[in-house]
Amino acid sequence: MHVPWQEIPAETLDNLIEEFVTRDGTDYGETEIPLTTRVEQVRRQLRRGEAVVWFDETTESVSIFSRRQLQEMGLSPDSDG
């Protein structure tokens, strides 16, 4: 289910974005990008609608996905399920 990022408390959103950008398997190429830069990049993607916060009811977990990732999983980033 799509969760509007604007409705998430600021501290919670910060923690969610930081968890996302530090997750194992996240590759930013050969050049190491500072954490603050990666967090701001994701925040801009959320503002532009390129990324969305998604709640998985099955696992009861929250994550951030690109719109393309959700579409590839057969989910609509503009819906509640």
Residue pairs with C-beta under 8 A, 6 or more apart in sequence:
1 54
1 55
1 57
1 80
1 81
2 52
2 53
2 54
2 55
2 77
2 78
2 79
2 80
3 52
3 53
3 54
3 55
3 62
4 53
5 13
5 46
5 52
5 53
8 16
8 53
13 53
14 39
16 53
16 62
16 63
16 64
17 39
17 42
17 43
17 46
17 64
18 35
18 39
20 26
20 42
20 63
20 64
21 35
21 38
21 39
21 42
22 35
28 38
33 41
42 51
42 64
45 51
45 66
46 52
46 53
46 64
49 67
50 66
50 67
51 64
51 65
51 66
51 67
52 64
52 65
52 67
52 70
52 77
53 62
53 63
53 64
54 62
54 63
54 64
54 65
54 70
54 75
54 77
55 61
55 62
56 62
56 63
57 81
65 73
65 77
67 77
70 76
70 77
71 77
75 81
